[in-house]
Amino acid sequence: MSARARVSQKSLRFTESVIREMTRLANQHGAVNLSQGFPDFAAPELIKDAAARAVMADVNQYAITWGAKRLRDALVAKHERFSGLAFDPEREVTVCCGSTECMASVMLALVDPGDEVVVFEPYYENYGPDAILCGAVPRFVRLREPDWSFEPSELAAAFNARTRAIVVNTPNNPTGKVFSRAELEQIAALCRKWDAIAVTDEIYEHILYDGAEHVSLASLDGMRERTVTVSGLSKTWSVTGWRVGWCLAPPDLTNAIRKVHDFLTVGAPAPLQEAAAVALAMPDEYYRRLAESYRERREFLVPVLERAGFKPIPPRGAYYVMTDITEFGFPDDVTFARWLVAEGGVAAVPGSSFYSDAAAGSQRLRFHFARKRETLEAAAERLISLRSHLPVRPASLTRG
Ligand SMILES: Cc1ncc(COP(=O)(O)O)c(C=O)c1O
């Protein structure tokens, strides 16, 4: 009998999430986990109460597949409050199981096999498998340190008649870049020129520093009708396990997205959609305080990383710091990350997992700081004593 593959070719084209693997290693070694980006602090009482009330009120059955009415209404109100853009809750909103499912549903709904999708790199690792699952050909455009800017000619060269979409994540994971209005204008011009759709992942829209402004691509001229805006509850309300996300898009795109979403998951958790409606109505002060609390964490961790021998690039948004690990003298990021978790007691993510070409991230490591102060202090203590555990101590690190 001939050996027949028992799994699909698609599934063979990507590996298990490196980020989740690092979390497993962190648990195994009792390390402080600064790898997978989820908070270790409490979510707002208000929304936990709302969730508990919804369960006790027997909101236990399927919600409308594209989202409970109350949540869709709250979503369009909140989006208009912050971006000034109005959406129709009946025809332009889809609630999914996290923004992750939104992104997969959007790609499967809008992209045909062989279509090209432009992706900035380093990129959030899910976009690679999303592209593979829908048969898309990714075209990567490099964001360059230290400000993670792109070369306009390189971006222009990535577009052509086969380009179906571009994925834009701002504020960005893993770099902390916040795309400027001028940069988004360049992207918008190319989308209009090539009749391409912009899929924007705005999950960190409220986590901004140093006066950085979040601009929704959909708010630029001619982009309302060609943008799918994706976001969710996970980061802004510290509830990554609730799995509630959403996307806003014109009716023809929404129709297709809703169909794919329905057959993938039927719907997001019904009681948590009720709580999400309460979350979205929270006052502006909530969002301001959230950003301020993350600014304080950033201000704590970045100097610690510097002292420990990393070269961090301070983020302008989101809650990650990319660092340069060249000083430590390890051959690559994966070897270093494994050593760091086992011997140094801190888990971080190898930079190569954010690049199509592993070599590009082989001396980079990403930390996140969605952690209580005491967790960050425990990490700091370990990071600062790292140099004494190094297998080989580069001259530059043994000084001081
Ligand atoms: C850029 C980005 N998009 C999406 C997600 C996942 O969001 P959700 O929990 O809504 O699926 C993450 C989580 O780390 C992320 O960093």
The ligand as a MOL file (V3000), in Angstrom:
LIG
                    3D

  0  0  0     0  0            999 V3000
M  V30 BEGIN CTAB
M  V30 COUNTS 16 16 0 0 0
M  V30 BEGIN ATOM
M  V30 1 C -1.6560 41.9630 16.2290 0
M  V30 2 C -2.5520 40.9990 16.9200 0
M  V30 3 N -3.7310 40.6970 16.3610 0
M  V30 4 C -4.5620 39.8310 16.9520 0
M  V30 5 C -4.2390 39.2170 18.1460 0
M  V30 6 C -5.2050 38.2350 18.7580 0
M  V30 7 O -6.3560 38.8620 19.1500 0
M  V30 8 P -7.6440 38.0580 19.6440 0
M  V30 9 O -7.4210 37.6490 21.0400 0
M  V30 10 O -8.7570 39.0640 19.4970 0
M  V30 11 O -7.8470 36.8910 18.7420 0
M  V30 12 C -3.0280 39.5010 18.7580 0
M  V30 13 C -2.6500 38.8150 20.0170 0
M  V30 14 O -1.5360 38.8080 20.4450 0
M  V30 15 C -2.1680 40.4210 18.1250 0
M  V30 16 O -0.9860 40.7310 18.6720 0
M  V30 END ATOM
M  V30 BEGIN BOND
M  V30 1 1 1 2
M  V30 2 1 2 3
M  V30 3 2 2 15
M  V30 4 2 3 4
M  V30 5 1 4 5
M  V30 6 1 5 6
M  V30 7 2 5 12
M  V30 8 1 6 7
M  V30 9 1 7 8
M  V30 10 2 8 9
M  V30 11 1 8 10
M  V30 12 1 8 11
M  V30 13 1 12 13
M  V30 14 1 12 15
M  V30 15 2 13 14
M  V30 16 1 15 16
M  V30 END BOND
M  V30 END CTAB
M  END
